[in-house]
Amino acid sequence: MNKFIPVDSQEPSAEVINHTASRLMQGAVIVFPTETVYGLGALVDKDMAQGAHELFDIKKRPTGIPVPVLVPHEDALDTYGVEVPAYAHKLAEEFWPGPLTIVVKASELIPREFTNEEDGSVGLRLPDNVVAQQLMLATGRPLYATSANTHGNPPPISVDQLEPAISDAASVVLDGGPTNVRVSSTVVRCLGDEPEVIREGPITRDAIMEAIK
């Protein structure tokens, strides 16, 4: 298959999903659509960190800044997170799948080098996008996923907006057309007694606080 592959974001073909999943399981880095912006992704696998390290290199992301992890269902909060507060589950029940990244203390399934160096946390999100969901089902793994831009540049909402450095480095680029939400996810830190909104995106601070009442 060509590197650039058209994909239906609502009904992706099994051929495209299986091909891309196979590349992920070989350690490849891919570009794929989510409902917010296009993501740069690699497989979460403690025994095969090649793709994750390459993702950091492509992104030119400073060390110590963790890459969020896309997960396939809400139960993953307690699989890839530990000591998860009850209000974090309330937020997941209310806003997942969707544009909310929930930052929790990472479990041992996330290598320490891919967590926040200060508090050992990781951001988890269940995307409202069939392509991303089916890739996780096909591989049986979550995805390290960050916006498909080099550090400091604006995130792309279509393949046409990809920087050459990103598209050249990725093994597969799935083109699902313009994204729906077109804004990076809201990020909520769930490590204390109450949530802390550290990036307000499509879901407002007021909506977050209302959901945990």
Salt bridges, closest charged atoms under 4 A:
GLU35 OE2 - ARG125 NH1 2.68
GLU74 OE2 - HIS89 ND1 3.24
ASP78 OD2 - HIS89 NE2 3.00
GLU83 OE2 - LYS105 NZ 3.49
GLU113 OE1 - HIS53 NE2 3.04
ASP119 OD2 - ARG189 NH2 3.05
GLU196 OE1 - ARG189 NH1 3.61
GLU210 OE1 - LYS213 NZ 3.04
